[in-house]
Amino acid sequence: MSRRELRRVGVMARVKSGELKLEDAASLLNRSYRQVKRVWGRYQAEGAKGLKHRSAGGESNRKKPKKFREKVLRTIGQKYSGEVGERFGPTLAAEHLESEDQLVIHPETLRRWMLEEGLWSRTRKRQAHRQRRARKDHFGELVQMDGSFHEWFERRGPEACLMNLVDDATGTTLARLGEQETIWAAAGVLRQMG
């Protein structure tokens, strides 16, 4: 039973014990007096089981036919299945089924069917883990440099390029302002680094 149905049972039990009147039950359940009277009649005739939704536990009216399901799953097994990295997911399989095989099915329905039949799993193909490059052993072996044009003087002077140099082995950082982003603009910084 759902939470709403259990609440109805509780209210109807209070009506049966005389604690509540039907008008009060109607306001508690946010229903009309007429509807609560109908629910009360069903509760008296069948008890708490009578308040359970009639179609609960049954098959959906929108369920696809069994033959259609079997045909779709057979087609996927023959054409669109394979190893974990090669097989189609439900969305792509639904698109191919519609365009190539004229079998129209919603991808979410197909996903449930494929999971039940073991034709698809949620595992994704993982990429190989990248390891960081080891730092160089000696100072000056690898120097990374980059330039950044900006109004460094806050409009009180010309636009300049900040050349930033970082030594890979030690992480030492040196910078210099220049007019251009070239290695020649960083030559002075390179001399400072040795």
N, C-alpha and C positions, 0 to 999 in steps of 0.2 A: 504494500500500500504506500501511496505517496504521503508526504507530510500533510498536504491539504486534506486528503481523505481521512487521515488519522485525527486531524482536528475536528472534522465533521463528526466522526464517531464519538469523540469526547463530548462535543456539544449535545449530540443526540442522547448520550447517556445521562447528561445533566437534565435534559427535558424529561426523560423517562423517570428519573428519580423525583421529579417535581420541583427541582431547584430552579429551573428556567421555564418560561412560557415560549411558545413558538415565535411570538413577536420579538422577544429578546434574542432568541437563537438566530432569527433572520438578520438582526442588526449585528450580531457577533460575526456571522459568516458573510456579511455584506451581500446578502441575497434577498430576493423579494419574499414576502410572506407565503405567496403561492408556491414558489419553488421549494421553500423549506418545508411546507406541508407535504409536498410530493416526496421529498427526501425522508421525512418522518414516517410516511406510510411505508416506504421501502425498508426503512430501519426496523419498523415493527414486524413486517412480514418476514424478512430474511436475516435480520440482525446486522452485525458489523460487516459481514461478507456482502450484504446487499449494497453497501456504499462504495464498494470497489468499482473502478471503471470497467465497463463491460468488455471493452476490446483489449484490456491489458493482457499481455502474454500471448496474444494471437498474432497471426501473420499480418503484415502490412498490406493495405489495399493497393499500394504502389509497387509491390514486389515484382521484380522481373520474372518471367517464366523460367522454369528449370532448364528447358532445352536451350534457351538463349544463353543462359549462364554457362552451360556446358560447352556450347559452341565458342563463346568468347574465350573461355579458359583453355580450350583445346587449341585455338588459333594462337593464343599467346605462347603456349608451350611449344608449338611447332615453329613459329616465326620470330618471336620477340624474346625468347628466353635464352639463357646461357650462363656463363660464369658471373660472379658478383660484379666485376667491372664491365661486363659486356651487355648484360641484360637491360631491358628497357624498364624504366620506372612507370608508375601508373599513368602519369600525365602524358608522357610521350607515347606510351602504348595506346592510350585512348585516342590520341590524335591519329596514329597510324591505323588503328582499327576503323576509324571513321572514314579516312581518306582512301585507304587501300582495300578494305574489306567490307565497307558499307555497314558496319556494326556500330551504332551510336550508343555510347554509354558514358555516364559522368565519371570523371577521373576518381572522385572520392569513393564511389561504389566499386569501381574497378580495384582501387587500393585495398578495400576490405576483402574482396574476393581473392585477390592475389596473396594477401597475408594468410588467409585461411587455408589456401591450397599450397602454400610454401613456394610460390613462384617469385616472390619478392621479399626482401628483408630491408629493414631500415638502415642497415649498415652502409656507410658511404665509403667510397674509395678514398683512402687517405693518401696524402702526398708524403713523400719522404721528408723526414725531419732535416732541416738545414742546421748545420753546425756553424758557429761563428768562426771566422778566421782567427788563427793564433796571432798575437802581436809579434812584431819584429823584435829581434834580440838586441839590436844596437841602436843608439841614438843617431838620427839622421839617415837611417837606412830607407825609411819611407816617410815622406812628408806629404800630408794632404793639404791642399789649399783650395780656397773658395773666395769669390768676390761678391760683394753685396752693394749695389747702388742704392743710395738713400740720401735724403736731406739731413745729413749728419750734423750740420751746423745750424739747423732749424731756421732756414731762410736768411741767416746772417752771413752766409758765404755760399760758394758754388756747391752744386751737388757733387758728392765724392763717392769713391768706391772703397769700401773697407776690405782689404785683403787679409784673410785669416789663414794662418798656417798652423797645423797641428802635427806634432811628431808622434808617430804611431807607437814607438817603443815606450816613451815616457809620458805621453799625453801633454807635453809642454805646448802651450799655445802662445803665439805671437801674432800681432796684428799691426797693419799700417794703412793709413789713408792715402789714396792716390787718385789720379784723374781717370785711370783706365784699369780694366781688369785683365792684366797681362802678367806674365812671369817676370817681366822687367820691372813692373811696379812693385813686385814682391822681392826684388833682388836685395834691397836693403835689409829686409827681415831675414832673408836667407843668410846674409852675412852675419847678422846678429846671432843666429842659431849656430853658425859655425859650419 
